Amino acid sequence: MMKFHIPIALLGTTIIIIHAGINLKELGPVLGYVHLKLISGYLSFLLLATVLYAGYLRHFKASGFRRKFHLLSAMLFFAAFLLHMFIWF
């Protein structure tokens, strides 16, 4: 599973970026760019960037701190993603 961890993460990130671009273009003008759904999306995207950065650091030199940082940022991203997913328009 770990062999495909990075390619799957990059594919998922690409899909998320496409999703964000489409929704900002289509829903932003309708809902407003400060709607709770979009704000939770901004938060999720920032946390995703943190997860990717932590994974990038861990890829070059694995240490206990970097492993914990990557894991903690992934769990925070997952919580923000769930919040974003269940907020209704």
C-alpha positions in Angstrom: 0.0 0.0 0.0 2.8 2.5 0.8 4.2 2.0 -2.6 1.2 3.7 -4.1 0.7 6.2 -1.2 2.3 9.2 -3.0 0.7 8.7 -6.5 -2.7 8.3 -4.9 -2.2 11.5 -2.8 -1.2 13.4 -5.9 -4.2 12.1 -7.9 -6.5 13.0 -5.0 -5.0 16.5 -4.7 -5.4 17.0 -8.5 -9.1 16.0 -8.2 -9.6 18.4 -5.2 -8.0 21.3 -7.1 -10.3 20.7 -10.0 -13.3 20.5 -7.6 -12.3 23.7 -5.9 -11.8 25.6 -9.2 -15.2 24.5 -10.6 -17.0 25.3 -7.4 -15.4 28.7 -6.9 -16.3 29.6 -10.5 -19.9 28.2 -10.3 -21.0 28.6 -6.7 -18.9 31.5 -5.5 -21.0 34.2 -7.3 -24.2 32.5 -6.3 -23.6 31.7 -2.6 -21.0 34.4 -2.0 -17.3 33.7 -1.3 -17.8 33.9 2.5 -20.5 31.3 2.7 -19.8 28.7 5.4 -19.5 25.9 2.8 -16.8 27.8 1.0 -15.0 28.8 4.2 -14.8 25.2 5.3 -13.4 24.4 1.9 -10.7 27.0 2.3 -9.8 25.6 5.7 -9.7 22.1 4.2 -7.5 23.2 1.4 -5.1 24.9 3.7 -4.9 21.8 5.9 -4.4 19.6 2.7 -1.5 21.8 1.8 -0.1 21.3 5.3 -0.5 17.5 4.9 1.3 17.6 1.6 4.1 19.7 3.0 4.5 17.4 6.0 4.6 14.4 3.6 7.2 16.1 1.5 9.4 16.7 4.5 8.9 13.1 5.7 9.8 11.7 2.2 13.3 13.1 2.5 14.1 12.3 6.1 11.7 10.3 8.2 11.9 11.2 11.9 9.5 10.7 14.8 8.5 14.4 14.8 7.9 14.4 11.0 5.8 11.3 11.2 3.7 12.7 14.0 3.4 16.1 12.2 2.2 14.3 9.0 -0.2 12.1 10.9 -1.7 15.0 13.0 -2.1 17.2 10.0 -3.8 14.4 8.1 -6.3 13.9 11.0 -7.0 17.6 11.2 -7.5 17.7 7.4 -9.9 14.7 7.7 -11.9 16.5 10.4 -12.1 19.7 8.3 -13.0 17.6 5.2 -15.9 16.0 7.1 -17.1 19.4 8.3 -17.0 20.7 4.7 -18.8 17.6 3.4 -21.7 17.8 5.8 -22.4 21.5 5.6 -25.5 22.0 3.5 -26.0 25.0 1.3 
